[in-house]
Every structure is written in structure tokens, then in C-alpha cells.
């Protein structure tokens, strides 16, 4: 008898499954969502296929030397991205070194310290920075920032060049030796990726559970102690993803870099020295003057850049999505 009662109680406690009828509008809505989602993958695949087909001539012509050759002379049958790819990565790294501290401190200030009455204004200003066209940054960097950067670049080269070889300018102490450098270009690009890193970092910081914040205060923590021990560990994954997205954005920047650089096809390890390059700038500067083989080479270079930025952005998206669970919160 007791067993029958327990079985009846268990049957009553079992959650009842609710089946909602799927109407025709629901079917259309779901189909529209599937089409929208799959179209993104289709467009990405079509872009990659287009670049592969257009760049296949150059890849077949050069083979693996396309990745080991530094010169870019399609008319002579000699071209490769061994110089422009590392130089583009170096520009992006310089931009990250400048942008990450600024973006993270800004995100912490907006999320944890800014008064509520100005917080929305600060968020709008950060979003407005992201909306400024690249050509405006390029013009500002070329006409305003570059003359101002000659003095600091000269000081860094004269005082730190002996200790840090990559800061040494080898072309002599004249004004043009310090212009159109990787450092100046990286500084301009850093301003373009600060809004991305700031917005994403602030978003993941704002998702920190209130209970953990209040628990830190209850244990006697200061506001900075709470940020250091609760907010930053919780947002760690999202911050890493935001930095990676900023890196992908810096790798793909075109107009601002093309307006400032003095194109160079050698490895520009000396970041303060005149001469820099990137794949995106190479494409826009050489597109109009290229023949059939040259255009194919530019398409092949674009394919490499596309795959690199796609991999970086995909990894960043995965990290950001996983961070939202709060699994990275410190114990």
C-alpha cells in the first residue's frame, strides 16, 4: 500500500510536458531565422571561394615561395608576403600595446566608478569613436599626430635604442627618419580599436553577479579590491576575447595605414624607423597598377589575410561566449 502511495506521489511530482502547437507564422519565423543564420556562413564561404579562385593563378605560379618571398614584383614574376604579413602583425601588436591599457582602464571606470548620471554619456562617446570613418583617423594621423610623434620617437631612439634594439633608428637623426613608421601607424590604429575593446570589456564586466560583489564588500574589501578579486577574474575570458577581436580589427585596417606608411618590403623590426607595410595597405596601394598576375597575387594575399582574421575573430567569439557563464570567476 505504501509503495503504491509513493508511486502515485512520484507520478504527480513529475514535470508535465507542455506542447505548444506550431502555427504557420511560427514555421515562417523559424525558417527565416535559419536562412539568416546560414546566409552568414554562405557569404563567408563565397568570399573565401572567390579569393581562392582569383588568387589560384598566383599561388600556382609561385608555390610555397609566396609565403617566403619578401619582394613584390609581379611583372618580374617575383612576389610574396614574407615581409608584409609580419609587418602587418607588428603594426597590430603595437596598436594592442597602446590600446589595451587605455581600453581596460576606461572599461573599469565606466563599469565601476563613473557616476550614473554620466555613464550613459561615456558609453555613447565610446560608441561614437567606433563610428568615425577610417579616413578621418588617417587624415588626423598624417597631418596632426605624425609631426608631434617625431620628438618622442627621437627621444626613444637616442635613449633606449642601445638597450632595446628594435627602438633604434639606423637611418640617421633626421626628421624623415622617424615619420611613416610602424610606431606612428600603430598609434593611429590603436585609437580605432580602443572602442571595440572598451565596449566588449565593459559588457562582460557588467555581467558580474551582484551577490559576489556584495560578498566582497561584506568581507571588508575596498572598491578596487572588489574589482581586482571579483570583476576582473569573472570578465577575464571576455577581456581576452575583446583583445583578440581588436587584434583582428587592427590586422584588417586599410585606409588609415595606407595614408601614413611609406611602403617597405623588408621586415620592419625597427618600429620607430621610416617604412612599414601590411597586406591590406598593399592591396589598396597596388590594386590600380597591377596586371593579371599582379591582381591574382593581391587576391592570394587577401585570402591569407581573410583566413587569419577569420581564425582570430572566431577564437575571440568562442572565448567571449564561454566567459558569459561565469566559469572563469576566481574562487
C-alpha positions in Angstrom: 0.0 0.0 0.0 2.8 2.4 1.0 4.6 1.6 -2.3 1.5 2.5 -4.3 1.2 5.8 -2.5 4.9 6.6 -3.1 4.5 5.7 -6.8 1.4 7.9 -7.1 3.2 10.9 -5.4 6.2 10.4 -7.8 3.8 10.4 -10.7 2.2 13.7 -9.5 5.6 15.4 -8.9 6.9 14.6 -12.4 7.0 17.8 -14.6 4.2 17.9 -17.1 5.4 18.4 -20.7 3.8 21.3 -22.4 3.4 21.0 -26.2 2.6 24.3 -27.9 1.1 24.0 -31.3 3.4 25.2 -34.1 1.4 27.6 -36.2 2.2 28.7 -39.8 3.6 32.1 -38.7 5.9 30.2 -36.3 7.2 28.0 -39.1 7.9 31.0 -41.3 9.7 32.7 -38.4 11.9 29.7 -37.7 12.6 29.3 -41.4 13.6 33.0 -41.6 15.9 32.6 -38.7 17.6 29.5 -40.2 18.0 31.3 -43.6 19.5 34.4 -41.9 21.9 32.2 -39.8 23.0 30.0 -42.7 23.4 33.0 -45.0 26.3 34.3 -42.9 28.2 31.0 -43.4 27.3 31.0 -47.1 28.6 34.6 -47.6 31.8 33.8 -45.7 32.3 30.7 -47.8 31.6 32.5 -51.1 34.1 35.2 -50.2 36.8 32.6 -49.4 36.0 30.8 -52.6 36.1 34.0 -54.7 39.5 34.9 -53.2 40.8 31.3 -53.8 39.7 31.2 -57.4 41.1 34.6 -58.2 44.3 34.0 -56.3 44.9 30.5 -57.6 46.9 31.7 -60.6 49.5 33.4 -58.4 49.6 30.6 -55.9 50.2 28.1 -58.7 52.9 30.3 -60.2 54.9 30.8 -57.1 54.0 27.8 -55.0 55.2 27.9 -51.4 57.6 30.8 -52.2 54.6 33.0 -51.9 55.0 32.7 -48.1 58.8 33.0 -48.1 59.5 35.7 -50.7 59.8 39.3 -49.4 59.9 41.2 -52.8 56.8 42.3 -54.6 57.5 42.5 -58.3 54.7 40.6 -60.2 55.9 41.9 -63.5 59.2 40.1 -62.9 57.5 37.0 -61.6 58.8 37.6 -58.0 56.4 38.3 -55.2 55.4 37.1 -51.8 54.1 38.1 -48.4 57.1 37.1 -46.2 57.6 40.8 -45.3 54.1 42.4 -45.4 52.4 39.8 -43.3 54.9 40.1 -40.3 54.8 43.9 -40.7 51.1 43.9 -40.5 51.1 41.8 -37.4 53.7 44.1 -35.9 51.5 47.1 -36.5 48.6 45.3 -34.8 50.8 44.4 -31.8 51.9 48.0 -31.4 48.3 49.1 -31.5 47.4 46.5 -28.9 50.2 47.6 -26.6 48.8 51.1 -26.6 45.1 50.3 -26.8 44.7 47.5 -24.2 45.7 49.5 -21.1 43.7 52.5 -22.2 40.6 50.4 -23.1 40.6 48.3 -19.9 41.0 51.3 -17.6 38.2 53.1 -19.4 36.0 50.0 -19.2 36.7 49.6 -15.5 36.0 53.3 -14.9 32.7 53.3 -16.8 31.5 50.0 -15.3 32.5 50.6 -11.6 33.5 54.2 -10.9 31.6 56.6 -13.2 28.6 58.3 -11.7 25.3 57.1 -13.1 24.4 60.5 -14.5 27.4 60.5 -16.9 27.8 56.7 -17.5 25.4 56.7 -20.5 27.2 59.7 -22.0 30.6 58.0 -21.7 29.2 54.9 -23.4 27.8 57.0 -26.2 31.1 58.7 -26.7 32.9 55.4 -26.9 30.4 54.1 -29.5 30.8 57.4 -31.4 34.6 56.8 -31.6 33.8 53.4 -33.3 31.6 55.2 -35.9 34.3 57.6 -37.1 35.4 56.7 -40.6 38.9 55.3 -41.1 39.9 58.0 -43.5 39.3 60.6 -40.7 41.7 58.8 -38.5 44.2 58.6 -41.3 44.0 62.3 -42.1 44.3 63.2 -38.4 47.3 60.8 -38.0 49.1 62.1 -41.1 48.6 65.9 -40.6 48.4 66.3 -36.8 49.8 63.3 -35.0 52.8 62.4 -37.1 54.6 65.8 -36.7 54.1 65.5 -32.9 55.4 62.0 -32.8 58.8 62.8 -34.2 60.1 64.2 -31.0 59.1 61.3 -28.7 60.4 58.8 -31.4 63.8 60.6 -31.5 64.0 60.5 -27.7 63.1 56.8 -27.5 65.7 56.0 -30.2 68.5 58.1 -28.6 67.9 56.9 -25.0 66.6 53.4 -25.3 67.8 52.3 -28.7 71.0 50.9 -27.2 69.2 48.8 -24.7 66.2 47.8 -26.9 67.5 47.3 -30.5 64.0 47.4 -32.0 63.8 51.1 -30.9 67.0 52.1 -32.7 66.7 54.2 -35.9 69.5 53.2 -38.2 69.0 55.8 -41.0 70.4 58.8 -39.2 69.0 61.5 -36.9 66.9 63.5 -39.4 63.2 64.3 -39.3 62.1 62.0 -42.1 63.8 59.0 -40.4 61.0 59.0 -37.8 57.9 59.5 -40.0 55.7 56.9 -41.6 56.9 54.3 -39.1 55.3 51.3 -37.6 55.0 53.1 -34.3 53.1 56.0 -35.7 50.8 53.8 -37.7 50.2 51.5 -34.7 49.3 54.6 -32.6 46.7 55.7 -35.1 45.2 52.1 -35.3 45.2 51.8 -31.5 42.6 54.7 -31.4 40.4 52.7 -33.8 40.4 49.5 -31.7 40.0 51.2 -28.3 36.2 51.5 -28.7 35.9 47.8 -29.6 37.9 46.5 -26.6 36.3 49.0 -24.3 32.7 48.2 -25.2 33.1 44.4 -25.1 35.1 44.5 -21.8 32.6 46.8 -20.2 29.8 44.5 -21.3 31.3 41.4 -19.7 32.3 43.3 -16.5 28.7 44.5 -16.1 27.6 40.8 -16.0 29.4 40.1 -12.8 26.9 38.7 -10.3 25.7 41.2 -7.7 26.0 38.6 -5.0 29.7 38.2 -5.5 30.2 42.0 -5.5 28.3 42.4 -2.2 30.1 39.4 -0.7 33.5 41.0 -1.4 32.2 44.2 0.3 30.9 42.2 3.2 34.4 40.7 3.8 35.8 44.3 4.1 37.1 44.7 0.5 37.6 48.2 -1.0 36.1 49.0 -4.3 39.4 48.4 -6.1 39.8 45.2 -4.1 36.4 44.0 -5.3 37.2 44.9 -8.9 40.6 43.1 -8.7 39.3 40.0 -6.9 35.8 39.6 -8.4 35.1 41.7 -11.5 38.4 41.2 -13.4 38.6 37.4 -12.8 34.9 37.0 -13.9 35.5 39.0 -17.0 38.9 37.5 -17.8 37.6 35.4 -20.7 35.6 38.2 -22.2 38.6 40.6 -22.0 40.8 38.2 -23.8 38.2 37.8 -26.5 37.8 41.5 -26.8 41.6 42.0 -27.2 41.6 39.3 -29.9 38.8 41.0 -31.7 40.7 44.2 -31.5 43.8 42.4 -33.0 41.7 41.2 -35.9 40.3 44.7 -36.5 43.9 46.1 -36.5 45.1 43.4 -38.9 42.3 44.4 -41.4 42.7 48.1 -41.2 43.4 49.6 -44.6 42.8 53.3 -45.3 44.5 54.8 -42.3 47.6 52.7 -42.7 47.8 53.3 -46.5 47.6 57.1 -45.9 50.5 57.2 -43.4 53.0 54.4 -44.3 56.0 54.6 -46.6 55.7 51.2 -48.2 58.5 48.8 -47.4 59.1 45.2 -48.5 61.6 44.3 -45.8 60.9 43.2 -42.3 60.4 46.4 -40.3 61.6 45.2 -36.9 62.8 48.8 -36.0 59.4 50.2 -35.2 60.5 53.8 -34.9 62.1 53.8 -38.3 60.6 55.1 -41.6 59.0 52.3 -43.6 56.1 49.9 -42.8 53.5 47.8 -44.7 50.6 45.5 -44.3 48.6 43.2 -46.6 45.6 45.4 -46.5 47.6 48.5 -47.4 49.5 46.6 -50.1 46.2 45.6 -51.8 44.8 49.2 -51.9 48.1 50.8 -53.0 48.9 48.2 -55.8 45.4 47.4 -57.0 45.1 50.1 -59.7 48.5 49.4 -61.3 48.5 45.6 -61.3 48.3 43.4 -64.3 46.5 40.0 -64.4 49.2 38.2 -62.4 49.5 41.1 -60.0 45.8 41.1 -59.3 45.9 37.4 -58.7 48.8 37.9 -56.3 46.8 40.6 -54.4 43.8 38.3 -54.2 46.0 35.5 -52.8 47.4 37.9 -50.2 43.8 38.9 -49.4 42.9 35.3 -48.9 45.7 34.9 -46.4 44.5 38.0 -44.5 40.9 36.8 -44.6 41.8 33.4 -43.2 44.0 34.9 -40.5 41.4 37.5 -39.3 38.6 34.9 -39.6 40.5 32.5 -37.3 41.3 35.2 -34.8 37.7 36.6 -34.7 36.3 33.0 -34.4 38.5 32.2 -31.5 37.6 35.5 -29.8 33.9 34.9 -30.2 34.2 31.4 -28.7 36.1 32.9 -25.7 33.6 35.7 -25.2 30.6 33.3 -25.3 32.1 30.9 -22.8 33.0 33.7 -20.5 29.4 34.7 -20.0 28.7 31.6 -17.9 31.0 33.0 -15.2 33.0 29.8 -15.1 36.2 31.9 -15.0 35.4 33.5 -11.7 38.1 33.1 -9.2 37.4 31.0 -6.1 
